[in-house]
Structure formats: structure tokens, C-alpha cells
């Protein structure tokens, strides 16, 4: 697997998910930001581990988690709501998350709540 094979956003597309924003690089100076979200994850670490251990296993790509938060997806009404932050990974400027989601879901409205809700 190379860097181009890694989707920018991968999500369960269900309501009430944890997400992480990660930097993925190939060790040659090439990299990109990606977002991973999971409905079943209890912690942001679980989302990160699923991504790094399952999706990128044996790829040779490096992953660094930059931030985490919460996401509610309702594709029926074409809306995505993001809020909060990870207690362990913090919150990145929401512009990066919005940019990733707009690329993956161009028909959806992205709503951002800037409340300081933190979950460890």
C-alpha cells in the first residue's frame, strides 16, 4: 500500500461516532491528513489503533494522531455535526476537519460546535 491508496476519510457513516485526524507519511517527506471515525469505538485510541494496526498493517506508512472529536452523520438530511475533543489527543483547528469532510461528503452541510466538551 502506498500513500495514494489511503482514503482521506473513512467512516461508518452512522450517528454518534468518535473520530481522529491523523497525519500519514511515507518516510520520504510525502504525507497527508486523514480522518477516521468509528461508531463502535469507546475511546479515541480505539479508532487510532483500528486505523494503524488494521488498515495500515505492513504498509510501511507512519501515523501520528493530531486530534480527536465527536461526529454525528445523517446522510438522509445531508448533514454532519462535529464537536468536542479527545482528552488524550486534543482538538485541531476545526478547519482541517471540515476540509477533509467536505472533500469526502461534498453534498453535506458541515456544522461545527466549538464547545469545550472533552472525553478522555
N, C-alpha and C positions, 0 to 999 in steps of 0.2 A: 504494500500500500504506500502511495506517496501522498504528499500534502494536497494535491489537487483532488484526490479521491475522498477527502474528508468533507462531508456536508457542513455547511455553515451553521445550520440549525437542525437539530434532531430532537423531536418531542413526541410524547404520547398523544398530543393533541386532545387532552382531556382537561376537565375542570380541576383546578386546585393542584398545581404541581410545584415542586421545588426546581429551581434552575441554577446552573452555574455558567459563568462566562470564563472561558479558558483561552490561553494563548497556546497554539500548537506550532512547533517549529521542526525543521528537518535537520538541524545541526549545521547547515550551510548558510545560515543567515536569512533563510526564507521562512516566513511564518504567516499566520493569520489568526484572527479571533473567531471563536466558535461558541455556540450556545447549546447546552444540553439540558433537557428538562425531563423529569420523571414523576409520574403520578404516584407510584408505589414507594418512592424513597421516603424514609423517615428523617434522614439528615442530608445536608448538602454533600457531605463526604460520600454518601452512598451514590449520589449522582456522578460525582467525580470518579469514584472507583469503577463504576459501571462503564464509564467512558474510557478511562485509561487502561483498565485491565481486560475488558471485553472487546470494545470496538477497535482499540488501537494495539491490541496484543501483538507482539512480534513485528510491529511496523517500523520500529526504529525512530519513531517520532517522539519528541519531547512535549510534555504537557505541563503547564503551570496554571493553576486556578487563580483567577484575578478577583473574582467576586461571586456573590450568590444572591438570590432573592426568591420571590414567590410569583407565580404566574397563573392566571385563570384564563383559559382559552374557551371561547364559544364560537365555533366556526359557523353555526347556524345563523348567528346575527353578525358574523364577521367582526368580532371584537376580541381583543386581547388586553387584559388588565395586568399590570406588573406593579409590585410593591415590596416593601421591606428589604431586609438584607440578611445575609448569613452572619451569625455570631463569630464564626471562625474565619470567613473569607472577606467579610465586609461588603460594601456596595461600591460598584464602579460608577462613574458618571453615567446616568441613565441614557445618555445619547448613544453610547455604544450598543447597549441592549436594544434600543429602539431601532437603530440602523440594521442590526442583524435580523430582527423580527420583520422589519419592512421588506427586506430582501427575500425572506422566505415566505412571507404572507402579504404580498402586495395589495390584496383586496381587503385586508383587515384594518380596522381602526385600532391604533395602539394607545391605550390610556395609561398614564403614569401617575401613581400616588407617591408623593415624596415623604410619606410619614416615616418615622424612625423605627418602625416595628423591627425587632431583632429576634431571631431564633437561633439558639446555639445547637 
